């Protein structure tokens, strides 16, 4: 199976053998019986860190073990930064981003260009509503150039921004490693159309890894009071990120937005991609819990960061 076509359909035709042909011989042909089998390769992105928190290089397929709902799985695909990326860059254009706009433009120019040529990037922006500025493109400079004309100001509707970006990746990039990069202070100040649980489920269904590029932000007294009242209906980014296997990169800790963005891109390149063929004999379409761990005795003191699970694909079907 090609790495790019991990989700495919196998069409096998079983046709009755015809009698040997002869001049004027009448050959009866039976209607072909077609068996359609749908199989899904579940891909799992994993980051391995040592005790110092540094990404670990040089691991092999034999170093990993995967369980699906507690059942051991056979790893049938293993790679590192080989499959193409589909990145949805989701940028907060509320007032908090303004001091970092020039840095962000520079960071995009420098960091996105380090991605592989076959990697694609889409740009979403949001304040009180969400706009898709540019669809998936190989032209990373075109994405960066969008920031020359973007307006700043408004509330922060993180709920809808993450949901729509995840849904977009699920529909438009089924054969890529899907990543959402949220650039925001991570403080939602507006309820969206989608509840926090809906947002998290959509990200998991899209099989996307959520990364947060967290900028410092300040909220007015009125915004703070609203956030306190609306708390349960607003997305908590710090809780969703680890469920997808992603990480939060804080600009203040990294020293600058450019440094944080560069570190994030390096993390994308350091991730291992594991794949297995699940058994859907029970509970088709439901949520499956995943655990990825290092084999006994491998990389002592290391930890693995990955998504907590996935929603199973439809069951294989056969039709005549």
C-alpha angles and dihedrals in degrees: 000000000000114000091235094051101053089139111055148138123242113210112194118181119202108197127183114250113252122230116255108281123240134171109296091354114152112228120195113213122199120219107264115253111224122204115195118198123185118198131177129207109212111217120204123192114209135184119199120203132186126224090278092055094251122139113257120231131197102040120147136210090265090061093066137071127189131197125191111203086341095309118119114244132205111240107229099170129044129169144135121226091333102112115075120262127230107198125191107199107203112192128191110223096185119123093273092070096056098090089052101044096101091045090050092052091051092044092053092051093051104033103039091051089063090066119099119276091246093051115104132210132199126191127221124175129190146185115146088339136027127246129189101218098180133002126228109311138166088218101093092175089061089059093050092047091061089075092069092077108025117127119230128215141067141084127313117254100178093157096066095036094059094040095051093044091051092047090049092054092047091054101037106034109037094148101048139077101264122218133175118201112194115199107194146102083258093233108127112207101176134055112235134203090267126066120228093256091051089051094050093046092050091052090050092046089051088052089228127152113226119218123183124211096195119202124189113262141184126210128200120245090255092052091049092053091048092049091052092052096042095040100122092049094052125083116255102212095190090060098045097046097068092045089063095044093252134126141224118239111197117208093212093055094044093048099238141018090252092055092047092049092048091050090050093052090049089053090055089055092048096056121111118222116214126183136191138172109241127214108238096186089119133035099006114196094014130116116279123201116228132202124186116187139163118260117257112286095010120126097346114218092019125128132208125222117197143134118295095230149314142239111253120244120243115288119266110268135201127204132180 
